[in-house]
Amino acid sequence: MLNKIFYYYKKEKELLTYFLVSSFIVTALDLYGPILVQDLIDYSIPNKDIPKFLKYTSILLSVYVIRFLFSIFSSYKGQLMGNKIKYKMRGDLFNKILSQSPKFFQEKQSGDIITRLTNDLENVSSLLYRGLEDFLFSVLSISGAIILMLNFNVKLAIITMLPLPFAIYFTIYQNKKLKIGYGEVRKKMSSLTSNIHSTLRVIFFIKDNALEDEKIKKFNKNNKKLLDIENKNVFNISSLISGINFYNQFTQLLVIFVGGYLHIRGEISFGIMVSFILLINRFRIYLLRLMSLVDTFQRGASGISRFIEITSMESPSTGSIILSKPIESISIKNLDFYYKGDQILKNLSLEVYKGQKIAFVGASGVGKTTLFSLLKKNLVPNNGNIFINGECLQTLNSNDYLARVGIVDQNEHLIDDTILENIKIINRDVSDEKLQQSLEFSYIKDLIQDLELKENTKLGENGINLSSGQKQRVALARLFLKSPDVILLDEATSALDNILESKIINNLNNEFKDKIIIAIAHRLNTLKNFDKIFVLGKDGILESGNFEELLDKKRFFYNMYTGINT
């Protein structure tokens, strides 16, 4: 953990140097104040020396003003350093997250990922700036105050510091309880956040089924658990603050009692007594800062730990081979895939070439979508391989390969932006002519004409302002705009009406007639012009052939098409 902290400190070493130097100056000026007060009281007031009195008060005022200016400078540089480190860490974390495989996102809740990028890094930034500041000021000020006290009077210093070990023990003891309490608060807060996120994610389902009361009950239950844990911490926090204040008042009483006795005996001056009281007040302030540092440290350390957990993960191999020409063939050889011990795909072998259209049909759970995930490099086969132009798929550079593949699946993946931006995101360098052609082929133009803001209409989160069919047309427009070598269609037209579906399929066939098209479909009549249809079952390929051939066989495909249960 320390190596990672120092790594980011080194990136901002100039700001760190400014911050450290100014912090030392502020601490030194803090400690110089009581020395000036002692001189002011002992050497100017008793002698009624007005010039000396004005001199000391002027110096003291100057010290406070300079301290104020350096404090602003220190705080500014420290906060700037914390923000820049947070900026770099967030960028590194986001890049690392995006480099992970889809399996990572299946295993991690989106709420947890968002928390790591936002709240966790806020806590880390606070630790790297505020935590460092509190630690430096507290240690330097307390150490400096002890040295000054010993320099003023050893006897009074020792007596004054007698309660200090008890105060430190009390602070550590209370902080241990607070640490446990804060840990529980974070757990309950995480649970509440996940509850809110999961509710908002399916808010329309909840509304459609009048499930608000059930969700409110669950939220209130989690909210009450959080309140109970927070209330337990209230007593510990109050006890700690009150205990430190008691230590301060008790120590001041000791100084007045013992210091007064020593003053009467002529062993110390009145100015030293006042300086002792000022230094004791420093103790109280910095003990409170050390107390707050515990929570800052716990939150920050937790954030750094969760940051390291992600950034230390190995990014999946993206492959290194760049294809020298367009994709002309896909060969699947003896492919097996298992999921949690269950075999999903069994000894699958087939070949498809440029200009061919093939489709996969079959019951749910036989591996159709899994095969697409393998073709998208989202999964790795347990046995066998997929070859692209004779090269093993896993050795191909992922960015280069996926740039040649167009995908329209059951999820439209729309962003909260305009229709035009949702389409152009797939190809920013496209010509206006190509863009207009894509809009025509997907029949988006008809949709745009009916909207008040035309192509600049905002779609809302996940395209909430569009129907399912309209979302699919946006996804298909992206496909036409990309002009890939391989087209993967997973129920790509399932939400369209029959007439519009027929028109768009005709456009697909014409536009991509010299490409490789691989489709998954439950509406079997859309596959009439496909070169080969593979019927998948739990034992692999049950039968294959074109539309007419499969109907003539009167086996699995025929039964599916005619609705006969087998």
Secondary structure, DSSP 8 states (H G I E B T S, - for coil): -HHHHHHHHHHTHHHHHHHHHHHHHHHHHHHHHHHHHHHIIIIITTTT-HHHHHHHHHHHHHHHHHHHHHHHHHHHHHHHHHHHHHHHHHHHHHHHHHTS-HHHHHHS-HHHHHHHHTHHHHHHHHIIIIIHHHHHHHHHHHHHHHHHHHHH-HHHHHHHHTTHHHHHHHHHHHHHHHHHHHHHHHHHHHHHHHHHHHHHHTHHHHHHTT-HHHHHHHHHHHHHHHHHHHHHHHHHHHHHHHHHHHHHHHHHHHIIIIIHHHHHTTSS-HHHHHHHHHHHHHHHHHHHHHHHHHHHHHHHHHHHHHHHHHHTS-------B--SS---EEEEEEEEEEETTEEEEEEEEEEEETT-EEEEE-STTSSHHHHHHHHTTSS--SEEEEEETTEEGGGB-HHHHHTTEEEE-SS----SSBHHHHHHTT-TT--HHHHHHHHHHTTHHHHHHTSTTGGG-B--GGGTTS-HHHHHHHHHHHHHHH--SEEEEESTTTTS-HHHHHHHHHHHHHHTTTSEEEEE-S-GGGGTT-SEEEEEETTEEEEEE-HHHHHHHTSHHHHHHHT---
